Amino acid sequence: MAVQTAWLVIEAVPEKLQIKIDTFSELETHASKDAILASNSSSYKSSEMLGKVKDTTKSRVLNTHYYMPPENMVVELMTDGFIFNRLWAAIKRETLSILAEGVSTPEEIDALFIELTRSWGGPCRFMDAVGLDTVALIEDHYIKERQLSPTYTVDFLRREYLDKGRLGAKSPHGGLYPPQPKSIS
């Protein structure tokens, strides 16, 4: 079996927890005792897959999540918390809601997303450019409209940024990013 001499073994079985638990049990049996055992799961934390492995093996297990398409040279290494997948989950949920409500079509959504994200530089830079005070006002509306919790969105934003005068790129105190030095013309 190829895993006997490997220093890193990555499971990529279907996203069904019991299959992953059983796979790690098998890998523990067949892989070298010092091999790193990894999961390419996009939704399960490695800690959820440890039900059948010994305590001594648990410290060698982590997630090594590669992203699609294969040309992307990004992998997240962690034992829990998927950074991009959390962002992607929110985008997927909202996209499906837009489609279910008949607000737009897949073609329109993709065209907008592709065009707009070319110049964003990422969601944090984009929020700083818009202004965190404006972001908070927009999110307040969504919280009321959709009956969402403000704890990890607007409450966090106000406590950690707005109350400290950090309103974004327009502020001398910066925002999510530190203030940018003014260029001399």
Rosetta constraint file for C-alpha pairs under 8 A:
AtomPair CA 1 CA 30 HARMONIC 7.61 0.50
AtomPair CA 2 CA 6 HARMONIC 6.93 0.50
AtomPair CA 3 CA 9 HARMONIC 6.58 0.50
AtomPair CA 3 CA 27 HARMONIC 7.68 0.50
AtomPair CA 3 CA 30 HARMONIC 6.57 0.50
AtomPair CA 3 CA 31 HARMONIC 5.04 0.50
AtomPair CA 3 CA 32 HARMONIC 7.36 0.50
AtomPair CA 4 CA 30 HARMONIC 5.84 0.50
AtomPair CA 4 CA 31 HARMONIC 4.54 0.50
AtomPair CA 4 CA 32 HARMONIC 5.34 0.50
AtomPair CA 5 CA 31 HARMONIC 7.10 0.50
AtomPair CA 5 CA 32 HARMONIC 6.30 0.50
AtomPair CA 6 CA 31 HARMONIC 7.16 0.50
AtomPair CA 6 CA 32 HARMONIC 7.06 0.50
AtomPair CA 6 CA 35 HARMONIC 6.61 0.50
AtomPair CA 7 CA 32 HARMONIC 7.32 0.50
AtomPair CA 7 CA 34 HARMONIC 7.18 0.50
AtomPair CA 7 CA 35 HARMONIC 4.42 0.50
AtomPair CA 7 CA 36 HARMONIC 6.10 0.50
AtomPair CA 8 CA 35 HARMONIC 5.45 0.50
AtomPair CA 8 CA 36 HARMONIC 4.73 0.50
AtomPair CA 8 CA 37 HARMONIC 6.09 0.50
AtomPair CA 8 CA 38 HARMONIC 7.31 0.50
AtomPair CA 9 CA 27 HARMONIC 8.00 0.50
AtomPair CA 9 CA 31 HARMONIC 7.79 0.50
AtomPair CA 9 CA 35 HARMONIC 7.06 0.50
AtomPair CA 9 CA 36 HARMONIC 6.27 0.50
AtomPair CA 9 CA 37 HARMONIC 5.07 0.50
AtomPair CA 9 CA 38 HARMONIC 5.98 0.50
AtomPair CA 10 CA 37 HARMONIC 6.11 0.50
AtomPair CA 10 CA 38 HARMONIC 4.53 0.50
AtomPair CA 10 CA 39 HARMONIC 5.35 0.50
AtomPair CA 10 CA 40 HARMONIC 6.57 0.50
AtomPair CA 10 CA 64 HARMONIC 7.60 0.50
AtomPair CA 11 CA 20 HARMONIC 7.77 0.50
AtomPair CA 11 CA 23 HARMONIC 7.43 0.50
AtomPair CA 11 CA 24 HARMONIC 7.94 0.50
AtomPair CA 11 CA 37 HARMONIC 7.85 0.50
AtomPair CA 11 CA 38 HARMONIC 6.23 0.50
AtomPair CA 11 CA 39 HARMONIC 4.93 0.50
AtomPair CA 11 CA 40 HARMONIC 6.15 0.50
AtomPair CA 12 CA 39 HARMONIC 6.45 0.50
AtomPair CA 12 CA 40 HARMONIC 5.40 0.50
AtomPair CA 12 CA 41 HARMONIC 6.97 0.50
AtomPair CA 13 CA 19 HARMONIC 7.20 0.50
AtomPair CA 13 CA 20 HARMONIC 6.71 0.50
AtomPair CA 14 CA 19 HARMONIC 7.36 0.50
AtomPair CA 14 CA 20 HARMONIC 7.79 0.50
AtomPair CA 15 CA 19 HARMONIC 7.93 0.50
AtomPair CA 15 CA 20 HARMONIC 7.58 0.50
AtomPair CA 15 CA 41 HARMONIC 6.65 0.50
AtomPair CA 15 CA 42 HARMONIC 7.84 0.50
AtomPair CA 15 CA 43 HARMONIC 7.61 0.50
AtomPair CA 15 CA 44 HARMONIC 7.88 0.50
AtomPair CA 16 CA 20 HARMONIC 6.50 0.50
AtomPair CA 17 CA 21 HARMONIC 6.18 0.50
AtomPair CA 17 CA 44 HARMONIC 7.44 0.50
AtomPair CA 17 CA 48 HARMONIC 7.79 0.50
AtomPair CA 17 CA 49 HARMONIC 6.78 0.50
AtomPair CA 18 CA 22 HARMONIC 6.15 0.50
AtomPair CA 18 CA 49 HARMONIC 7.90 0.50
AtomPair CA 19 CA 23 HARMONIC 6.03 0.50
AtomPair CA 20 CA 24 HARMONIC 6.22 0.50
AtomPair CA 20 CA 49 HARMONIC 6.06 0.50
AtomPair CA 21 CA 25 HARMONIC 6.41 0.50
AtomPair CA 21 CA 48 HARMONIC 8.00 0.50
AtomPair CA 21 CA 49 HARMONIC 4.65 0.50
AtomPair CA 21 CA 50 HARMONIC 6.15 0.50
AtomPair CA 21 CA 51 HARMONIC 6.21 0.50
AtomPair CA 21 CA 52 HARMONIC 6.46 0.50
AtomPair CA 22 CA 26 HARMONIC 6.35 0.50
AtomPair CA 22 CA 52 HARMONIC 7.11 0.50
AtomPair CA 23 CA 27 HARMONIC 6.10 0.50
AtomPair CA 24 CA 28 HARMONIC 6.02 0.50
AtomPair CA 24 CA 37 HARMONIC 7.67 0.50
AtomPair CA 24 CA 49 HARMONIC 7.21 0.50
AtomPair CA 24 CA 50 HARMONIC 7.18 0.50
AtomPair CA 24 CA 52 HARMONIC 7.48 0.50
AtomPair CA 24 CA 53 HARMONIC 6.95 0.50
AtomPair CA 25 CA 29 HARMONIC 6.56 0.50
AtomPair CA 25 CA 52 HARMONIC 5.47 0.50
AtomPair CA 25 CA 53 HARMONIC 5.45 0.50
AtomPair CA 26 CA 30 HARMONIC 6.34 0.50
AtomPair CA 27 CA 31 HARMONIC 5.42 0.50
AtomPair CA 27 CA 37 HARMONIC 7.54 0.50
AtomPair CA 28 CA 32 HARMONIC 7.89 0.50
AtomPair CA 28 CA 33 HARMONIC 7.57 0.50
AtomPair CA 28 CA 53 HARMONIC 6.81 0.50
AtomPair CA 28 CA 57 HARMONIC 7.21 0.50
AtomPair CA 31 CA 35 HARMONIC 6.45 0.50
AtomPair CA 33 CA 57 HARMONIC 7.97 0.50
AtomPair CA 34 CA 60 HARMONIC 7.63 0.50
AtomPair CA 35 CA 60 HARMONIC 7.21 0.50
AtomPair CA 36 CA 60 HARMONIC 5.07 0.50
AtomPair CA 36 CA 61 HARMONIC 6.20 0.50
AtomPair CA 36 CA 62 HARMONIC 7.89 0.50
AtomPair CA 37 CA 60 HARMONIC 5.91 0.50
AtomPair CA 37 CA 61 HARMONIC 4.77 0.50
AtomPair CA 37 CA 62 HARMONIC 6.66 0.50
AtomPair CA 38 CA 46 HARMONIC 7.90 0.50
AtomPair CA 38 CA 61 HARMONIC 5.47 0.50
AtomPair CA 38 CA 62 HARMONIC 4.94 0.50
AtomPair CA 38 CA 63 HARMONIC 5.28 0.50
AtomPair CA 38 CA 64 HARMONIC 5.91 0.50
AtomPair CA 39 CA 46 HARMONIC 6.83 0.50
AtomPair CA 39 CA 61 HARMONIC 7.83 0.50
AtomPair CA 39 CA 62 HARMONIC 6.42 0.50
AtomPair CA 39 CA 63 HARMONIC 4.71 0.50
AtomPair CA 39 CA 64 HARMONIC 5.78 0.50
AtomPair CA 39 CA 65 HARMONIC 7.06 0.50
AtomPair CA 40 CA 63 HARMONIC 5.98 0.50
AtomPair CA 40 CA 64 HARMONIC 5.30 0.50
AtomPair CA 40 CA 65 HARMONIC 4.52 0.50
AtomPair CA 40 CA 66 HARMONIC 6.61 0.50
AtomPair CA 41 CA 45 HARMONIC 7.56 0.50
AtomPair CA 41 CA 63 HARMONIC 6.83 0.50
AtomPair CA 41 CA 64 HARMONIC 7.80 0.50
AtomPair CA 41 CA 65 HARMONIC 6.24 0.50
AtomPair CA 42 CA 65 HARMONIC 6.46 0.50
AtomPair CA 42 CA 82 HARMONIC 7.51 0.50
AtomPair CA 42 CA 85 HARMONIC 6.83 0.50
AtomPair CA 43 CA 82 HARMONIC 7.67 0.50
AtomPair CA 43 CA 85 HARMONIC 7.61 0.50
AtomPair CA 44 CA 48 HARMONIC 6.49 0.50
AtomPair CA 44 CA 49 HARMONIC 7.65 0.50
AtomPair CA 45 CA 49 HARMONIC 7.25 0.50
AtomPair CA 45 CA 63 HARMONIC 7.03 0.50
AtomPair CA 45 CA 79 HARMONIC 6.31 0.50
AtomPair CA 45 CA 80 HARMONIC 4.82 0.50
AtomPair CA 45 CA 81 HARMONIC 7.02 0.50
AtomPair CA 46 CA 50 HARMONIC 6.99 0.50
AtomPair CA 46 CA 61 HARMONIC 6.62 0.50
AtomPair CA 46 CA 62 HARMONIC 5.45 0.50
AtomPair CA 46 CA 63 HARMONIC 5.78 0.50
AtomPair CA 46 CA 79 HARMONIC 5.56 0.50
AtomPair CA 46 CA 80 HARMONIC 6.50 0.50
AtomPair CA 47 CA 79 HARMONIC 6.79 0.50
AtomPair CA 47 CA 80 HARMONIC 7.31 0.50
AtomPair CA 50 CA 58 HARMONIC 6.72 0.50
AtomPair CA 53 CA 57 HARMONIC 6.33 0.50
AtomPair CA 53 CA 58 HARMONIC 6.82 0.50
AtomPair CA 54 CA 58 HARMONIC 6.61 0.50
AtomPair CA 55 CA 59 HARMONIC 7.58 0.50
AtomPair CA 57 CA 61 HARMONIC 7.09 0.50
AtomPair CA 61 CA 79 HARMONIC 7.48 0.50
AtomPair CA 62 CA 77 HARMONIC 7.00 0.50
AtomPair CA 62 CA 78 HARMONIC 5.72 0.50
AtomPair CA 62 CA 79 HARMONIC 4.73 0.50
AtomPair CA 62 CA 80 HARMONIC 7.98 0.50
AtomPair CA 63 CA 76 HARMONIC 7.39 0.50
AtomPair CA 63 CA 77 HARMONIC 5.62 0.50
AtomPair CA 63 CA 78 HARMONIC 5.26 0.50
AtomPair CA 63 CA 79 HARMONIC 5.62 0.50
AtomPair CA 63 CA 80 HARMONIC 7.32 0.50
AtomPair CA 64 CA 75 HARMONIC 6.24 0.50
AtomPair CA 64 CA 76 HARMONIC 5.61 0.50
AtomPair CA 64 CA 77 HARMONIC 4.71 0.50
AtomPair CA 64 CA 78 HARMONIC 6.83 0.50
AtomPair CA 65 CA 75 HARMONIC 5.35 0.50
AtomPair CA 65 CA 76 HARMONIC 5.21 0.50
AtomPair CA 65 CA 77 HARMONIC 6.70 0.50
AtomPair CA 66 CA 70 HARMONIC 7.98 0.50
AtomPair CA 66 CA 74 HARMONIC 6.18 0.50
AtomPair CA 66 CA 75 HARMONIC 4.47 0.50
AtomPair CA 66 CA 76 HARMONIC 6.74 0.50
AtomPair CA 67 CA 72 HARMONIC 6.39 0.50
AtomPair CA 67 CA 73 HARMONIC 7.89 0.50
AtomPair CA 67 CA 74 HARMONIC 6.30 0.50
AtomPair CA 67 CA 75 HARMONIC 6.57 0.50
AtomPair CA 68 CA 72 HARMONIC 6.42 0.50
AtomPair CA 76 CA 82 HARMONIC 7.52 0.50
AtomPair CA 78 CA 82 HARMONIC 7.95 0.50
AtomPair CA 81 CA 86 HARMONIC 7.99 0.50
AtomPair CA 82 CA 86 HARMONIC 5.94 0.50
AtomPair CA 83 CA 87 HARMONIC 6.72 0.50
AtomPair CA 84 CA 88 HARMONIC 5.99 0.50
AtomPair CA 85 CA 89 HARMONIC 5.80 0.50
AtomPair CA 86 CA 90 HARMONIC 6.51 0.50
AtomPair CA 87 CA 91 HARMONIC 6.40 0.50
AtomPair CA 88 CA 92 HARMONIC 6.03 0.50
AtomPair CA 89 CA 93 HARMONIC 6.10 0.50
AtomPair CA 90 CA 94 HARMONIC 6.19 0.50
AtomPair CA 91 CA 95 HARMONIC 6.00 0.50
AtomPair CA 92 CA 96 HARMONIC 6.10 0.50
AtomPair CA 93 CA 97 HARMONIC 6.23 0.50
AtomPair CA 94 CA 98 HARMONIC 6.17 0.50
AtomPair CA 95 CA 99 HARMONIC 6.28 0.50
AtomPair CA 95 CA 109 HARMONIC 7.70 0.50
AtomPair CA 96 CA 100 HARMONIC 5.98 0.50
AtomPair CA 97 CA 101 HARMONIC 6.03 0.50
AtomPair CA 98 CA 102 HARMONIC 6.31 0.50
AtomPair CA 98 CA 103 HARMONIC 5.36 0.50
AtomPair CA 98 CA 104 HARMONIC 6.29 0.50
AtomPair CA 99 CA 103 HARMONIC 6.14 0.50
AtomPair CA 99 CA 104 HARMONIC 5.88 0.50
AtomPair CA 99 CA 105 HARMONIC 6.31 0.50
AtomPair CA 99 CA 106 HARMONIC 7.36 0.50
AtomPair CA 104 CA 108 HARMONIC 6.41 0.50
AtomPair CA 104 CA 109 HARMONIC 6.76 0.50
AtomPair CA 105 CA 109 HARMONIC 6.23 0.50
AtomPair CA 106 CA 110 HARMONIC 6.11 0.50
AtomPair CA 107 CA 111 HARMONIC 6.08 0.50
AtomPair CA 108 CA 112 HARMONIC 6.14 0.50
AtomPair CA 109 CA 113 HARMONIC 6.08 0.50
AtomPair CA 110 CA 114 HARMONIC 5.99 0.50
AtomPair CA 111 CA 115 HARMONIC 6.13 0.50
AtomPair CA 112 CA 116 HARMONIC 5.93 0.50
AtomPair CA 113 CA 117 HARMONIC 5.91 0.50
AtomPair CA 114 CA 118 HARMONIC 6.53 0.50
AtomPair CA 116 CA 120 HARMONIC 6.82 0.50
AtomPair CA 117 CA 121 HARMONIC 7.37 0.50
AtomPair CA 117 CA 122 HARMONIC 7.56 0.50
AtomPair CA 120 CA 125 HARMONIC 6.87 0.50
AtomPair CA 120 CA 126 HARMONIC 5.52 0.50
AtomPair CA 121 CA 125 HARMONIC 6.07 0.50
AtomPair CA 121 CA 126 HARMONIC 6.91 0.50
AtomPair CA 122 CA 126 HARMONIC 6.20 0.50
AtomPair CA 123 CA 127 HARMONIC 6.08 0.50
AtomPair CA 124 CA 128 HARMONIC 6.25 0.50
AtomPair CA 124 CA 176 HARMONIC 6.44 0.50
AtomPair CA 124 CA 177 HARMONIC 7.85 0.50
AtomPair CA 125 CA 129 HARMONIC 6.18 0.50
AtomPair CA 125 CA 176 HARMONIC 7.57 0.50
AtomPair CA 125 CA 177 HARMONIC 7.42 0.50
AtomPair CA 126 CA 130 HARMONIC 6.25 0.50
AtomPair CA 127 CA 131 HARMONIC 5.95 0.50
AtomPair CA 127 CA 132 HARMONIC 6.12 0.50
AtomPair CA 127 CA 135 HARMONIC 6.67 0.50
AtomPair CA 127 CA 168 HARMONIC 7.35 0.50
AtomPair CA 128 CA 132 HARMONIC 5.94 0.50
AtomPair CA 128 CA 167 HARMONIC 7.24 0.50
AtomPair CA 128 CA 168 HARMONIC 4.04 0.50
AtomPair CA 128 CA 169 HARMONIC 5.21 0.50
AtomPair CA 128 CA 170 HARMONIC 7.98 0.50
AtomPair CA 128 CA 174 HARMONIC 7.95 0.50
AtomPair CA 128 CA 175 HARMONIC 5.88 0.50
AtomPair CA 128 CA 176 HARMONIC 6.38 0.50
AtomPair CA 128 CA 177 HARMONIC 7.43 0.50
AtomPair CA 129 CA 168 HARMONIC 6.33 0.50
AtomPair CA 129 CA 169 HARMONIC 5.44 0.50
AtomPair CA 129 CA 170 HARMONIC 7.47 0.50
AtomPair CA 130 CA 134 HARMONIC 6.69 0.50
AtomPair CA 130 CA 135 HARMONIC 7.04 0.50
AtomPair CA 130 CA 168 HARMONIC 7.53 0.50
AtomPair CA 131 CA 135 HARMONIC 6.28 0.50
AtomPair CA 131 CA 167 HARMONIC 5.64 0.50
AtomPair CA 131 CA 168 HARMONIC 4.91 0.50
AtomPair CA 131 CA 169 HARMONIC 6.80 0.50
AtomPair CA 131 CA 170 HARMONIC 6.98 0.50
AtomPair CA 132 CA 136 HARMONIC 6.07 0.50
AtomPair CA 132 CA 157 HARMONIC 7.61 0.50
AtomPair CA 132 CA 161 HARMONIC 7.89 0.50
AtomPair CA 132 CA 162 HARMONIC 7.10 0.50
AtomPair CA 132 CA 166 HARMONIC 7.74 0.50
AtomPair CA 132 CA 167 HARMONIC 4.90 0.50
AtomPair CA 132 CA 168 HARMONIC 5.55 0.50
AtomPair CA 132 CA 175 HARMONIC 6.97 0.50
AtomPair CA 133 CA 137 HARMONIC 6.39 0.50
AtomPair CA 133 CA 162 HARMONIC 6.68 0.50
AtomPair CA 133 CA 167 HARMONIC 5.87 0.50
AtomPair CA 134 CA 138 HARMONIC 6.23 0.50
AtomPair CA 135 CA 139 HARMONIC 6.09 0.50
AtomPair CA 136 CA 140 HARMONIC 6.01 0.50
AtomPair CA 136 CA 154 HARMONIC 5.57 0.50
AtomPair CA 136 CA 157 HARMONIC 7.10 0.50
AtomPair CA 136 CA 158 HARMONIC 7.62 0.50
AtomPair CA 137 CA 141 HARMONIC 6.52 0.50
AtomPair CA 138 CA 142 HARMONIC 6.54 0.50
AtomPair CA 139 CA 143 HARMONIC 6.02 0.50
AtomPair CA 139 CA 153 HARMONIC 7.62 0.50
AtomPair CA 139 CA 154 HARMONIC 6.59 0.50
AtomPair CA 140 CA 144 HARMONIC 6.39 0.50
AtomPair CA 140 CA 150 HARMONIC 7.76 0.50
AtomPair CA 140 CA 154 HARMONIC 6.91 0.50
AtomPair CA 141 CA 145 HARMONIC 6.02 0.50
AtomPair CA 142 CA 146 HARMONIC 5.67 0.50
AtomPair CA 142 CA 147 HARMONIC 7.67 0.50
AtomPair CA 142 CA 148 HARMONIC 7.42 0.50
AtomPair CA 143 CA 147 HARMONIC 5.29 0.50
AtomPair CA 143 CA 148 HARMONIC 4.57 0.50
AtomPair CA 143 CA 149 HARMONIC 6.50 0.50
AtomPair CA 143 CA 150 HARMONIC 6.56 0.50
AtomPair CA 144 CA 148 HARMONIC 6.88 0.50
AtomPair CA 149 CA 153 HARMONIC 7.93 0.50
AtomPair CA 150 CA 154 HARMONIC 5.24 0.50
AtomPair CA 150 CA 155 HARMONIC 5.60 0.50
AtomPair CA 150 CA 156 HARMONIC 7.98 0.50
AtomPair CA 151 CA 155 HARMONIC 5.11 0.50
AtomPair CA 151 CA 156 HARMONIC 6.36 0.50
AtomPair CA 152 CA 156 HARMONIC 5.42 0.50
AtomPair CA 153 CA 157 HARMONIC 6.08 0.50
AtomPair CA 154 CA 158 HARMONIC 5.97 0.50
AtomPair CA 155 CA 159 HARMONIC 6.06 0.50
AtomPair CA 156 CA 160 HARMONIC 5.91 0.50
AtomPair CA 156 CA 161 HARMONIC 7.93 0.50
AtomPair CA 157 CA 161 HARMONIC 5.45 0.50
AtomPair CA 157 CA 162 HARMONIC 6.36 0.50
AtomPair CA 158 CA 162 HARMONIC 4.56 0.50
AtomPair CA 158 CA 163 HARMONIC 5.52 0.50
AtomPair CA 159 CA 163 HARMONIC 5.63 0.50
AtomPair CA 159 CA 164 HARMONIC 7.61 0.50
AtomPair CA 160 CA 164 HARMONIC 6.77 0.50
AtomPair CA 161 CA 165 HARMONIC 6.44 0.50
AtomPair CA 161 CA 166 HARMONIC 4.84 0.50
AtomPair CA 161 CA 167 HARMONIC 6.78 0.50
AtomPair CA 161 CA 175 HARMONIC 6.48 0.50
AtomPair CA 161 CA 176 HARMONIC 7.48 0.50
AtomPair CA 162 CA 166 HARMONIC 5.28 0.50
AtomPair CA 162 CA 167 HARMONIC 5.76 0.50
AtomPair CA 165 CA 171 HARMONIC 7.47 0.50
AtomPair CA 165 CA 173 HARMONIC 6.40 0.50
AtomPair CA 166 CA 171 HARMONIC 6.26 0.50
AtomPair CA 166 CA 172 HARMONIC 7.81 0.50
AtomPair CA 166 CA 173 HARMONIC 5.11 0.50
AtomPair CA 166 CA 174 HARMONIC 5.15 0.50
AtomPair CA 166 CA 175 HARMONIC 4.45 0.50
AtomPair CA 166 CA 176 HARMONIC 7.65 0.50
AtomPair CA 167 CA 171 HARMONIC 5.43 0.50
AtomPair CA 167 CA 173 HARMONIC 7.43 0.50
AtomPair CA 167 CA 174 HARMONIC 6.34 0.50
AtomPair CA 167 CA 175 HARMONIC 5.08 0.50
AtomPair CA 168 CA 173 HARMONIC 7.78 0.50
AtomPair CA 168 CA 174 HARMONIC 4.94 0.50
AtomPair CA 168 CA 175 HARMONIC 3.71 0.50
AtomPair CA 168 CA 176 HARMONIC 6.56 0.50
AtomPair CA 168 CA 177 HARMONIC 7.44 0.50
AtomPair CA 168 CA 179 HARMONIC 7.95 0.50
AtomPair CA 169 CA 174 HARMONIC 5.57 0.50
AtomPair CA 169 CA 175 HARMONIC 6.40 0.50
AtomPair CA 169 CA 179 HARMONIC 6.72 0.50
AtomPair CA 169 CA 180 HARMONIC 7.42 0.50
AtomPair CA 170 CA 174 HARMONIC 7.26 0.50
AtomPair CA 171 CA 175 HARMONIC 7.21 0.50
AtomPair CA 171 CA 179 HARMONIC 7.19 0.50
AtomPair CA 172 CA 179 HARMONIC 5.88 0.50
AtomPair CA 173 CA 178 HARMONIC 6.89 0.50
AtomPair CA 173 CA 179 HARMONIC 5.54 0.50
AtomPair CA 174 CA 178 HARMONIC 4.69 0.50
AtomPair CA 174 CA 179 HARMONIC 3.84 0.50
AtomPair CA 174 CA 180 HARMONIC 7.17 0.50
AtomPair CA 175 CA 179 HARMONIC 7.12 0.50
